[in-house]
């Protein structure tokens, strides 16, 4: 696993340094760089930047999910097992979305009385990190399947 040392000083005012440190462990370097780039902006512009990073992570997650579905289609296995894997992928997607929503609402609420955009920034950082980690998991699963 790569060593990640995020720049957290801008988030300390918002009480996000601990959250940032925890979430950084789950995110690959490529996405971390885009979130770190958000430190260069004012608080309002940082919110926009983090929103874009969260959206980019959703796109990355969608692409990883599609790649896994395609890998399942090419998998060197009987059709009934491919169908079962696709059903389980759908169920896992649903469970992940519910978990992400609940977990990021929790992260947001742990901001307490943060002012300005601090609470929404916490939620966006959480969503970005969870999406990125899930995309990496799905990509790894896709790579592990032997094609026909």
C-alpha positions in Angstrom: 0.0 0.0 0.0 1.3 3.5 -0.8 2.1 5.9 1.9 -0.2 8.9 1.9 0.5 12.2 3.7 -2.3 14.6 3.0 -2.1 18.3 3.6 -4.5 19.0 6.4 -3.6 22.4 7.7 -6.4 24.2 5.8 -9.0 21.7 7.2 -7.9 22.1 10.8 -9.9 25.3 11.1 -12.9 23.3 10.1 -12.2 20.4 12.5 -11.6 18.1 9.5 -8.0 17.1 10.1 -8.8 13.8 11.9 -11.5 13.0 9.2 -9.0 13.8 6.4 -6.3 11.6 7.9 -8.7 8.6 8.3 -10.2 9.0 4.8 -6.8 9.5 3.2 -5.9 5.9 4.0 -8.7 4.6 1.7 -8.0 6.9 -1.3 -5.5 6.2 -4.1 -2.8 8.9 -4.8 -4.5 10.1 -8.1 -7.7 11.1 -6.3 -5.9 12.4 -3.3 -4.0 14.8 -5.4 -7.3 16.3 -6.7 -8.7 16.7 -3.2 -5.4 18.2 -2.0 -5.6 20.7 -4.9 -8.8 22.0 -3.2 -6.6 23.5 -0.3 -5.5 26.3 -2.7 -9.0 27.8 -2.7 -11.1 29.9 -0.4 -13.7 28.1 1.7 -16.5 28.7 -0.8 -14.4 27.7 -3.8 -13.0 24.7 -1.8 -16.6 23.4 -1.5 -17.0 23.6 -5.2 -13.7 21.8 -5.7 -14.6 19.1 -3.3 -17.9 18.7 -5.0 -16.1 18.1 -8.3 -13.8 15.6 -6.6 -16.8 13.7 -5.2 -18.4 13.8 -8.7 -15.2 12.5 -10.3 -15.1 9.7 -7.7 -18.7 8.7 -8.6 -17.7 8.5 -12.3 -14.7 6.4 -11.3 -17.0 4.1 -9.3 -19.4 3.8 -12.2 -16.6 2.9 -14.6 -15.2 0.3 -12.1 -18.7 -1.3 -11.7 -19.1 -1.5 -15.5 -15.6 -3.1 -15.8 -16.5 -5.7 -13.2 -19.9 -6.4 -15.0 -18.0 -6.9 -18.3 -15.4 -9.1 -16.6 -18.2 -11.3 -15.2 -19.6 -11.6 -18.7 -16.2 -12.7 -20.0 -15.5 -14.9 -16.9 -14.6 -18.5 -17.6 -17.5 -19.9 -15.6 -20.9 -21.5 -16.1 -23.8 -19.1 -17.0 -25.6 -19.8 -13.7 -22.6 -18.6 -11.7 -22.2 -15.5 -13.8 -25.9 -14.7 -13.3 -25.5 -15.2 -9.5 -22.4 -12.9 -9.5 -24.3 -10.2 -11.3 -27.2 -10.5 -8.9 -24.8 -10.2 -6.0 -23.1 -7.2 -7.6 -26.5 -5.5 -7.8 -27.2 -6.3 -4.2 -23.7 -5.1 -3.1 -24.2 -1.8 -5.1 -27.5 -1.2 -3.3 -26.0 -1.9 0.1 -22.9 0.2 -0.6 -25.1 3.2 -1.6 -27.1 2.9 1.6 -23.9 2.5 3.7 -22.3 5.5 2.0 -25.3 7.7 2.7 -25.6 6.7 6.3 -21.8 6.8 7.0 -21.3 10.2 5.4 -24.3 11.7 7.2 -22.6 10.4 10.4 -19.3 12.0 9.4 -21.2 15.2 8.6 -23.0 15.2 12.0 -19.6 14.8 13.8 -18.8 18.3 12.6 -21.1 19.6 15.3 -21.5 23.3 15.1 -19.0 23.8 12.2 -19.6 27.1 10.5 -19.9 27.9 6.8 -19.5 25.0 4.5 -17.6 22.8 7.0 -20.4 20.2 7.4 -20.9 19.8 3.7 -17.2 19.5 3.1 -17.1 16.7 5.6 -19.8 14.9 3.7 -18.1 15.4 0.3 -14.7 14.2 1.6 -16.4 11.1 3.0 -18.3 10.3 -0.2 -15.2 10.8 -2.3 -13.1 8.5 -0.1 -15.7 5.8 0.1 -16.4 5.9 -3.7 -12.7 5.7 -4.4 -12.1 2.8 -2.1 -15.1 0.9 -3.5 -13.9 1.6 -7.1 -10.5 0.1 -6.2 -12.2 -3.0 -4.7 -14.4 -3.5 -7.8 -11.4 -3.1 -10.1 -9.4 -5.6 -8.1 -12.3 -8.1 -8.4 -12.5 -7.6 -12.1 -8.8 -8.3 -12.5 -9.1 -11.5 -10.5 -11.6 -13.1 -12.9 -10.2 -15.4 -15.5 -11.6 -14.7 -18.9 -12.6 -17.4 -21.4 
